[in-house]
Amino acid sequence: MALRFIAKDPNTGTNESPTVWVDDQNADLVLQGWKVDDVTVAECLETGAIPEHEAVIRIPARMVQALREACDVAEGTTIR
């Protein structure tokens, strides 16, 4: 697996997260984000279970451009 770095949250004070990567082998998006609170988890559970091997994370709206770029890279429409 080779992850292609796309972007970090520009507003993170310590440059630690959230972060977006694309897996070069299968074009999956790999996301690092904030853990969600119990209220958010409860709301997510209204549409179905969250399997033990999965997590719900939050990515700030200011990262939308980075997610768009990651999608373009994953679809092969952007060469980086």
N, C-alpha and C positions, 0 to 999 in steps of 0.2 A: 504494500500500500504506500502510495506517495500522496501526501496532502499538499494541495496548492493553496497557499495562504491568499485570502482575498482582502480582508480588512479586520481591524479592531475598532471598537466603539471609540470615536474621536473624543468623546467627552469623559472617558474613564481617566480618573486622576492618576492611577498607577499603571496604566497601559496593560491591564490584566484581562479584562473581559468587557463585554461580550466579544466573541470572535467568530469569523466565518471562514471555512475552508471548503474546497471541493476535492473529493477523492479522484485522482487521475485515472484509477483503474476502472471504476464503475460509475463515475459522475455523481455519486451521492454527495449531498450537502452535509457537512459536519459543523455543528453549531455548539458554541459554548455560550451559555447565558445565565441569567439569574435564576435561582430557585424560586418557585412560586409559593405563595402563601397558601394556607389551608382553605381559605375562601375560594381562591382560584381553582385549586384542585377539586374542591367539591363541585364547583360549577362545571368543570371539565368532565367529572364523573357522571353528570346528568346525561351525557351522550354515549357513555359506555365505560367499561373498565379500563384502567391503565395497567397493562401487564407489568409484572415485577421487573422485567428486563428493560423497561422503557421509562422515560421521565418527561415531564412537562417542564419546559423552561420558558423564560420570557426574554424576548429580544426587543430593545427599544425601537420605537418608530424611526428614530434618526438613523437606524441601520438599514432601512428599506433599500437605499441605493446599493449598499453592499450585497444585500440578498439578491437584488436584480442582477448585479454583476455576476454573482455566483451562479445564478440560473443560466445566464448567457454562456458562461464558461462550461457549465455542465452540459448544455445543449450543443456545445461546439460552435456557437456563433461568435464567441469572443476568444481571441488568442491572447494569452498573457505571457 
